[in-house]
């Protein structure tokens, strides 16, 4: 797994426990100029209330996004499960490699 070290140290404020992971996610929303975007990202941790993922671009705080996370089932014939969610960007951090760490608080979700 790649090292996505953040430039600014983060102070832990989570209320729900999170698990470390490495899942693929697709994010849809609008960038800082209001233009629609769709981008693949990498989920680094998740909980019942949200996720933290790495993207190539920053998404403004308070923006609403659509997120689809792919969970491998571990059994090839079953493929994968997907979680579709809407959420609000609550934080973004610049990574040392130029990517952005983005924290998203779930509003609602469903399994596909």
Buried (B, 14 or more C-beta within 10 A) or exposed (E): EEEBEEEEEEEEEEEEEBEEBEBBBBBEBBBEEEEEBEBEBBBBBBBEEBBBBBBEBBBEEEBEBEBBBBBEEEEEEEEBEBBBBBBBBBBBBEBEEEBBBBBBEBEEEEEE
